[in-house]
Amino acid sequence: MVLKTLFMASLYFIPVLLVIAGVFSQTWQLFVCFILSGFGMAGIGMGVMHDAIHGTYSKNQKINKLLGYTLNMVGANATVWKIQHNVLHHSFTNIDEGDDDINMPFFLRFSPHAKKNSLHTYQHWYTWFFYGLSTFFWVTSKDFIRFHRYYHMGLIKGKNIYRNTILKIASWKLVYFFFILGLPLLFSPFGVGEILLAFLALHFVTGLSISLVFQTAHIMPEVDFLQTDENGFVEGERLVHQLATTCNYSEKSSVFSWLIGGLNYQIEHHLFPDICHVHYRNIAPIVRQTAEEYQIPYYSKKSFFDALKAHFQMLYLLGNPKKMELKG
């Protein structure tokens, strides 16, 4: 974990620092640096802060809290993410209106229970573009919007806590934008337009990388999408629910798994969110064997490409629900 943290932090910081230092003068060099930084940003999100905010990076919770701030460092916010991911996504996986990972804007439909409109017919073609924009909206507006909504949902208690957290979110974002935009504009030889376009390229790489890794684990043809009853309950056992709503992929690729923070083992992560991802590869065969023994679903795709194809198919089915009914 320490090696991965150093690698991903270096990949994020060093290319931008080289731009700030004026080492490069060609526009293509600027874009290469910012794109590399985008992969580093994605790596920090998937392989460092994800474990830290789950409290699994270290046995020392002070270290976990400190490394959780790496998310703030790259423009998002650890407080908002913890509610969205640890509380809502892990508690209500693939449950309509409960799981914030499938609560999408009107032009995307990620649950068969979500309202359908004519745009969704084509979402299997255009969703990928919005994946690329996802972290741009995340660092600019999404944290504020979601934190405000969580406050009105009763997940944030007290007006003072709400106000102080909003100020902290804004302060962290000012630091991020000063580093990623302000310093390059002040010290590099590049113009405003070039820097802004490189910034968008950085986020397109980051957003696409993170979205493809996370969404291919849950928006799949095999998995379940559930609804609560009139009392807000869902039938079934919690751990079985996690297996029924989650899919692994590319389990044999240790390099790929290292790069994406073990998130190709999403089943094991959802069963054991309090265990560091470096152990998932060893846990997975035991989970699979136990699932087979008790005839519980255990979904897995051979490769990441197979997972992407299945995800594309599911986006199509969600946008064309009559096809889904025929398929069923």
Secondary structure, DSSP 8 states (H G I E B T S, - for coil): -HHHHHHHHHHHHHHHHHHHTT---SHHHHHHHHHHHHHHHHHHIIIIIHHHHHT-S-S-HHHHHHHHTHHHHTTS-HHHHIIIIIIIIHHSTTBTTT-TTS---TT---STTS---GGGGGHHHHHHHHHHHHHHHIIIIIHHHHHHHHHHTTSS--HHHHHHHHHHHHHHHHHHHIIIIIHHHHHSS--HHHHHHHHHHHHHHHHHHHHHHHHTTTSSSSS--B---TTS---S-HHHHHHHT-EEE-TT-HHHHHHTTTTT-HHHHHH-TTS-GGGHHHHHHHHHHHHHHTT---EEESSHHHHHHHHHHHHHHHHSHHHHHHH-
